[in-house]
C-alpha cells in the first residue's frame, strides 16, 4: 500500500469511528455508504467493516446499515465476507454489497437501505476511477439527516461544482508527496461540528513517508507537515488576503473562513489572529479585551 493510500485509510478510520459513535448515540439507526469499494483491492472497505463491527452501541439496540458499492459485486462480497469473518458478526450491523457501479446504483441503494432521514456518512474514493463523482451523486447523499460525505478526488479537481449539491459546508485539502498536484480530500457536511471533527482527524493522522498537506487556497502552494499544531504560514497569508478583499470581518467570520475555505481549523485561525494583532499587521475593534467572536478585525 502506498503512503498516500495509508494516510487515506487512517483518515477514514479516524473519522468513521467518531461519526458512528456520535450518530448511534443520537439516533437508533444510521447508514454508512462506501463507494468504489472494489477499486483499491478492498483495503478501505475491510477497514471500515472492522471499525463498525467493534461499535459498542450496536449491542444496545442500535442499527447501522453499511452499503458497499462498486463495479464487481462478487469482489465486494468476498472482501466484506472476509472482513466480517475476522472482525466477528456484530448484532445490529447490516452489510449490503451492491454491484453495477457506484454512481449508477447509489440512489437506488440508498433507498433500499432506508438512508433518507437518518444520520448518513459516505466515503467515495474516486481516484482510481480517474474522474470525480458527478454532482447529482453527491446530491443524492444530502437526504441524510444529518448528512456528510468524505471524498477523495483526482488531482486538480475543483470543489466549486459541489458547493450547490445540498451541503452547506464544503472544505478540502491536498495529500501530496512532492511539488506535483496531489489527491484532493474533500469533506461536505451540513454540520459545523462534523466539519470540526473531520479537521481534527485530518491533522491527527500519522505522517507516512513524506506525505504532507497542501492548502488548495494557498497561492504559494506550500506543503505543510501533518501535525496537531500545523505551521501557520499559509493560514496567515490567506487571512490577510481575505481581509484585503472584504475590508474587515469579525473573529467569528474569520474562524468560519478558515474552517470552510482553508485546510485549517477554527482554533488555528484564533491563534494566528492573536499573532497578527500583537504584531500590528491588523487592527481590532474594540482595541482592548478578550479576542471574542464579535471583535472586528481589519488591515
PyMOL commands that set and color helices and strands:
alter all, ss='L'
color gray80, all
select helices_A, chain A and resi 3-26+43-53+56-60+73-87+102-112+135-141+160-164+192-204+233-246+251-261+266-279
alter helices_A, ss='H'
color red, helices_A
select strands_A, chain A and resi 29-35+63-69+93-98+119-125+147-153+169-176+183-189+212-214+223-224+248-250+283-285+296-298
alter strands_A, ss='S'
color yellow, strands_A
deselect
rebuild
show_as cartoon
